[in-house]
Amino acid sequence: MDLTTAEKMKAAFRRYPTGVAVVSAAGPDGPVGLTLSSVASVSVSPPALSFSVLGTGSATILLAADSYVVHLLGPRHAGLAGDFARSGGPRFTPEQGWSTLPTGEPVLRDALDALVVRPLHRLPVGDSTLVVAEVVQVLHGPEDGALVHHARTFVTSGLTERI
């Protein structure tokens, strides 16, 4: 793919609104997490979802884990989504509301939903990895509105967080 096509593709997906999630895992040196806008439902039977991550240091640690928690975020999490999208942003602070599941994964208890998943497939694609994961547990959080990623901005019903 030539650079022009790659840049046009990136611009096209910036114009396409998506939901926002943070994926977390227990790493060997502590918790690790990333903001995602690529989460998609894959199957209901068996329950499965997919997401993709770039080949960053955090992503490499996350991908080595045996399980993850995919947190579907609402408007109250716009700042947190920005924190996890930026290198060096605060992560897993008490103010953000994190706790730990009995199995060791970090969990954001007030996420719209927290889906505990086990990877089924990890497919390298260019500088990214596509993950297909089985959903083994769903923890429903409080009802909230929508948090959407659009044009490099987190958009809610009246709040935006620029990344």
PASE-388563 format. One line per 4 residues: number of its first residue (from 1); their letters; for each residue x, y, z of C-alpha. Coordinates in Angstrom, 2 decimals, always signed. Each point is the difference from the previous one (the first is absolute). Layout:
N
NUM> a> X,Y,Z | ...
REM end
This chain:
163
1> mdlt> +0.00,+0.00,+0.00 | +1.44,+3.36,-0.93 | +0.25,+2.80,+2.57 | -2.84,+1.93,-1.61
5> taek> -2.40,-2.92,+0.40 | +1.10,-0.55,+3.62 | -0.51,+3.68,+0.85 | -3.38,+0.04,-1.73
9> mkaa> -1.04,-3.11,+1.93 | +1.00,+1.60,+3.31 | -1.96,+3.14,-0.92 | -3.05,-2.11,-0.93
13> frry> -0.02,-1.78,+3.36 | +0.43,+3.29,+1.88 | -3.31,+1.02,-1.55 | -1.66,-3.25,+1.10
17> ptgv> -1.31,+0.12,+3.61 | +0.66,-3.01,+2.22 | -0.57,-1.03,+3.59 | +2.83,+0.33,+2.53
21> avvs> +1.47,-2.71,+2.20 | +3.03,-0.56,+2.20 | +1.56,-3.46,+0.05 | +1.99,-0.99,+3.07
25> aagp> +2.07,-2.96,+1.12 | +2.28,-1.04,+2.81 | +3.59,+0.34,-1.22 | +3.14,-1.42,+1.61
29> dgpv> +0.87,+3.44,+1.45 | -3.54,+1.20,+0.75 | -3.17,+0.81,-1.89 | +0.05,+1.13,-3.63
33> gltl> -2.74,+1.61,-2.07 | -0.82,+1.75,-3.27 | -2.87,+2.01,-1.47 | -1.73,-1.73,-2.92
37> ssva> -2.44,+1.13,-2.63 | +0.09,-3.31,-1.86 | -2.10,-2.30,+2.21 | -2.62,-1.99,-1.90
41> svsv> -2.35,-2.83,+0.81 | +0.98,-3.10,-1.97 | -2.29,-2.79,+1.19 | -2.72,-0.67,+2.55
45> sppa> +0.48,-3.78,-0.03 | +2.69,-0.26,+1.20 | +0.13,+3.56,+1.36 | +2.97,+1.70,-1.64
49> lsfs> +1.30,+3.45,-0.84 | +2.91,+1.46,-1.92 | +2.31,+2.99,+0.29 | +3.29,+1.12,-1.47
53> vlgt> +3.04,+1.63,+1.58 | +3.11,+1.65,-1.39 | +3.39,-1.51,+0.83 | +0.79,+2.25,+2.97
57> gsat> +1.82,-1.09,+3.17 | -3.26,-0.08,+1.97 | -1.70,-1.98,-2.76 | +2.82,-2.57,-0.03
61> illa> -0.38,-0.55,+3.76 | -3.78,-0.14,-0.28 | +0.05,-2.50,-2.86 | +2.19,-2.37,+2.04
65> adsy> -2.68,-0.28,+2.71 | -2.29,-3.03,+0.26 | -3.09,+2.18,+0.55 | -1.15,+3.60,-0.38
69> vvhl> -2.87,+2.18,+1.13 | -1.64,+2.08,-2.72 | -1.77,+2.98,+1.60 | -2.76,+1.64,-2.05
73> lgpr> +0.04,+3.66,+1.04 | -2.65,+2.66,+0.49 | +0.14,+3.81,+0.20 | +1.43,+0.10,+3.53
77> hagl> +3.12,-1.73,-1.37 | +1.02,+2.54,-2.66 | +2.98,+1.14,+2.08 | +1.05,-3.55,+0.80
81> agdf> -0.18,-0.94,-3.70 | +2.30,+2.93,-0.75 | +2.39,-1.06,+2.78 | +0.29,-3.52,-1.39
85> arsg> +0.33,+1.27,-3.60 | +3.04,+2.17,+0.76 | +3.45,-1.32,+0.72 | +0.85,+0.87,+3.59
89> gprf> -3.60,+0.80,+0.99 | -1.07,-0.99,+3.53 | -1.14,-3.59,+0.19 | -1.59,-2.16,+2.68
93> tpeq> -0.23,+2.78,+2.57 | -2.39,-0.28,+2.96 | -1.82,+3.11,-1.27 | -0.80,-1.82,-3.24
97> gwst> -1.86,-2.73,+1.93 | +2.07,-3.10,-0.75 | -0.05,-3.18,+2.05 | +1.25,-3.54,-0.63
101> lptg> -1.99,-3.11,-0.86 | +0.72,-3.16,+2.02 | +1.75,-1.33,-3.13 | +2.43,+2.98,+0.03
105> epvl> -1.25,+2.19,-2.84 | -0.58,+3.71,+0.62 | -3.69,+0.93,-0.29 | -1.78,+3.34,-0.23
109> rdal> -3.15,-0.75,+1.99 | -1.99,+3.00,-1.27 | +0.53,-0.74,-3.70 | -3.21,-0.50,-1.97
113> dalv> +1.08,-3.60,-0.31 | +3.20,-1.89,+0.74 | +0.49,-3.12,-2.09 | +2.55,-2.51,+1.24
117> vrpl> +1.48,-1.72,-3.05 | +2.51,-2.67,-0.94 | +1.79,+0.33,-3.34 | -0.90,-2.58,-2.62
121> hrlp> +2.07,+1.43,-2.87 | +2.71,+2.65,-0.31 | +0.61,+0.89,-3.63 | +2.87,+2.35,-0.91
125> vgds> -1.04,+2.42,-2.76 | +2.67,+2.52,-0.98 | +0.92,+2.01,+3.11 | -3.15,-1.12,+1.85
129> tlvv> -1.39,-3.17,+1.55 | -3.61,-1.06,-0.40 | -1.30,-1.85,+3.07 | -3.06,-2.24,+0.02
133> aevv> -0.95,-0.86,+3.57 | -2.61,-2.15,+1.71 | -2.16,+1.87,+2.53 | +0.02,-2.04,+3.23
137> qvlh> -1.71,+2.48,+2.34 | -1.99,+3.24,-0.32 | -0.18,+2.49,+2.87 | -2.73,+2.59,-0.58
141> gped> +0.63,+3.46,+1.42 | -2.29,+2.99,+0.43 | -2.08,+1.21,-2.94 | +1.54,+3.01,-1.71
145> galv> -0.07,+1.77,-3.34 | +2.32,-0.44,-2.95 | +3.70,+0.73,-0.32 | +1.04,+0.15,-3.65
149> hhar> +3.35,+0.48,-1.69 | -0.34,+2.25,-3.04 | +2.53,+2.20,-1.81 | +2.68,-0.71,+2.68
153> tfvt> -2.35,+1.26,+2.72 | -1.97,-1.79,+2.72 | -3.58,+1.24,-0.36 | -2.84,-0.27,+2.51
157> sglt> -3.31,+1.77,+0.32 | +1.77,+3.21,+0.97 | +3.64,-0.77,+0.79 | +3.01,-0.55,-2.23
161> eri> +3.50,-1.14,+0.91 | +2.63,+0.67,-2.69 | +2.80,-2.54,-0.46
REM end
